[in-house]
Amino acid sequence: MSRLDWTIVGFVLLLIHYLVFAPALVELGLYFSFGPWRFGFNSNTAVYVLLLIIATYFFWKTRSPKLVREKIVIFREMLESLILTKRYDELVLHVEPQLPRLIEFSRRESWFVRLIYRVKRNRIFTVLTRGEKPPVATRAQRKKLSLIPAWFSSSAKSKTQAREILQSLVISSELTRSLTLNHPYFCLKLLDTEEAIRNDFTNEFLDAMLGAPGSQLYVELKNNKNLNGGARLALPESNRILRFFFEDPTVAVKLGVYQAIGDAVCRRLDEDKVLISKLNEPLGSYYDLGRYRCPINSGITLFEIMVHEGIHHGLHDHMWLHYFQHFARSILSQLQQVPEEPSFQEWPTPLHYLLTRLLSVAIDWMEQCGRIKRPNPNLTVPKRAGFDELYISKEAAKSIGEMMQAIIPSTTIPVYFKRKLLGLVIASHNNLMGQLGLIEVAAALNKATIFGAPMPTKCSYRSALLTHFRELDHRLVGDAVQFEKDLDDSLMKCP
């Protein structure tokens, strides 16, 4: 109940007493009459109607209760008690309906305070436009003026209290993990707050999602297989988490989704020995079942969706797709030796599959610019001067070059698998030069893979690259004329 509610109720009760004690007020000469009763009403029926109005008003207020500034301190104490006793489900039950009000309180003062500030500002503006000097208030006057906003804002601390409540919801790792697994859509509402951005809530949320194979994120990724042109995945409305982060790629940039996903994947590749041990085992059923519960594969898929949306919405930002070369180096450092002879399976281990997928996804990014559709005008990012619609594809080409510079010299990958990965790159190069007509992207791929960008490659690497290149399928080699020419030119520059 706000002060306005109590004012309405108090006025109605006062009116009821006025009608009940009308005879006494008439005798005292304090009764004011508006004329005779109409429509068959008298004082008794009027009192009944007023009581009915109060009851209806209270019923309506209890059907849709709203948090008011006067009670925000009590609300905070209740939430602190729920957090300390770990009653997180009950906490969500109380907070979720009031979250929009909390966010409003944390960002804005009450309407009366804003009105007072506006009147004071307009008064000063009027004085200045007339060429007059604003009057200098005495210390007593300044003290009285400072009390007005505090009195009518329910509490001078209401804005701070609301911010602290929101901060308490996003600062605890234990609370975040519980909310992520049990109430993921409530977490999406928290991500709209400034407190969530300042306290790395996005990192905690996505890390907890990737750390729980039964989370809603894994469900959405497994059921998100429909294509929307080329290798770009569609984002149906049922996949609320994916749509929240990636439907508008500027949201992913603002929240730092790329860093949250990249750091979570890197940490697991470098530190989770149990996971790495499983990924070094024979492929088995990993491709059919295991990859849908794998945090590494899921992190790659999140990057895949994010960068594809950035390409199609005209975002001039690489969205940190260069995390892929860090993933590749971590995978190469964790790989165990496998036989040199090709196995009957396409990938010897899950790590080999993940390495192949890194290259395949980056290749899709390179080629995606040739399949750009006209974007939704409501989501299109404004294009500034010097905008290059091939920017992300060229950055993907650089990432592929970095990955090949780590793959070719590696001693943990069998020769046949190196040539298989190189064959994917050369096939994409031929596609860029031919069917897609993305010659600039093909040139960026050649430069990054052969010469190196930004650091130049070693002559030993270029020589090994040429050896593997010439052992590829003759049709691939025959179509890759420009790649072979650039490779030969690079070797001529070597001492």
Secondary structure, 3 states (H helix, E strand, C coil): CCHHHHHHHHHHHHHHHHHHCHHHHHHHCCCCCCCCCCCCCCHHHHHHHHHHHHHHHHHHHHHCCCCCHHHHHHHHHHHHHHHHCCCHHHHHHHHHHHHHHHHHHHHCCCHHHHHHHHHHHHHHHHHHHCCCCCCCCCHHHHHHHHHHHHHHCCCCCHHHHHHHHHHHHHCCHHHHHHHHHHCHHHHHHHCCCHHHHHCCHHHHHHHHHHHCCCCHHHHHHHCCCCECCCCCECCCCCCHHHHHHHCCHHHHHHHCHHHHHHHHHHHHHHHCHHHHHHHCCCCCCCCCCHHHHCHHHHHHHHHHHHHHHHHHCCCCCCCCCCHHHHHHHHHHHHCCCCCCCCCCCCCCCHHHHHHHHHHHHHHHHHHHHHHCCCCCCCCCCCCCCCCCCCHHHHHHHHHHHHHHHHHCCCCCCCHHHHHHHHHHHHHHHHHHHCCCCCHHHHHHHHHHHHHCCCCCCCHHHHHHHHHHHHCCCHHHHHHCHHHHHHHHHHHHCCC
